[in-house]
Amino acid sequence: MLASGGDQYVLLFLLILNPWSEVNMAKAATASTTTGYCMKCKTQRQMRGAKPITMKNGRPATEGKCPECGTRMFRIGASK
């Protein structure tokens, strides 16, 4: 038996507006808000096309491009 009364609305809300649904997770995966320091612009900017990489020494890093000048940017450490 399905929940009754106000619980039905909560269940309906969770089914429709689930923030962890596959669609929302896909949007979150493509939306990158990783920031890094652009050596050419000399400012902190959000990386365009940020992707996690592993450096030669095995440490995690994030690589992307500066949205203004297109220079490659790196941020050492695991991506958030």
FENVEN-V228984 format. One record per backbone hydrogen bond with DSSP energy under -1.0 kcal/mol. CO is the residue of the C=O (numbers start at 1). NH is the residue of the N-H. If there is no record, write none. Layout:
co nh
CO NH
CO NH
This chain:
co nh
4 7
5 8
6 10
7 11
8 12
9 13
10 14
11 15
12 16
13 17
18 21
21 25
22 26
23 27
24 28
25 29
26 30
27 31
34 47
36 45
38 42
43 38
45 36
48 65
51 63
53 61
55 58
59 55
60 77
61 53
62 75
63 51
64 73
65 48
66 70
71 66
73 64
75 62
